[in-house]
Amino acid sequence: VKDPRDEADQQRLSELSSYSGIWDCTHCFACIEACPKEVAPMERIMELRAAAGAAGFRNNNGYRHEQAFIHSIKKSGTLDETYVAKASTSGLGELITWVPVAWRSFTHGKMPMSHKPIPNVENVQKLFAKVGENE
């Protein structure tokens, strides 16, 4: 992406936004251990994600997951795992495949039946507004 020798940015962003691309990075930071420090692979992955979203490559679970995560934190000040799981999928058929994961999450207390905002959630929302002003 951004190779001055050609104009294939859109094609590359499309390929990177597909299965096993930039959205499959789980932040394990193994890339940082493997690459020279001046490469900063995690920063490049995050930049590519932003570029892909800005270019309209949003119809994938990774982009939906990121947006759902942000929405959940902004709305309640905490992560609503149930909402994020539902909002990250492309429909009921895909959501059904997550039933085993949902069950394990529920039995380990990660998916409560109700989700309430944290006290003083307006402070979190003010932070989001402030960050939005600086973008």
C-alpha positions, -999 to +999 in steps of 0.1 A: +000+000+000+012+035-009+039+020-033+048+049-055+057+026-084+021+017-091-015+025-083-026-008-068-035+006-033-072-003-035-064-039-047-039-044-019-063-029+008-090-053-005-067-083-002-054-072+032-090-068+044-100-104+035-098-135+056-064-139+073-054-103+066-049-073+088-080-080+108-068-113+120-040-098+140-047-106+177-021-083+192+001-111+204+031-088+194+050-117+179+056-095+149+074-070+170+098-097+182+104-110+147+109-077+129+136-050+134+124-022+156+125+004+129+098-015+110+072-012+138+049-039+123+020-033+149+019+004+140+018-005+103-010-030+108-031-004+127-024+022+099-035-004+073-067-010+092-075+027+093-067+030+056-089+000+047-118+014+067-114+049+052-113+033+017-146+015+024-134-020+031-158-025+060-177-056+052-156-080+073-158-093+108-126-075+119-139-040+110-173-047+125-157-061+157-135-029+161-165-007+156-187-027+180-159-026+206-157+012+203-194+016+204-197-006+236-170+013+255-184+046+244-219+038+254-214+021+287-177+026+297-172-011+297-171-040+272-205-057+264-192-090+251-227-101+240-232-070+219-197-071+204-202-108+194-235-101+178-224-069+160-192-085+147-209-112+127-225-108+092-258-124+101-277-151+120-260-180+101-226-169+112-238-160+147-250-196+152-215-208+146-204-188+177-228-207+201-200-228+216-178-198+222-208-179+237-216-208+260-180-209+273-180-172+278-213-173+296-202-201+319-170-181+327-189-149+336-179-130+304-214-127+290-238-116+317-275-116+309-277-078+315-252-050+308-252-018+327-231+013+322-204+020+348-209+048+373-198+082+358-199+068+322-203+104+310-166+109+318-157+081+293-180+097+268-163+131+273-129+113+265-144+099+233-157+134+223-122+149+231-105+123+210-130+129+182-122+166+182-085+159+177-088+134+148 
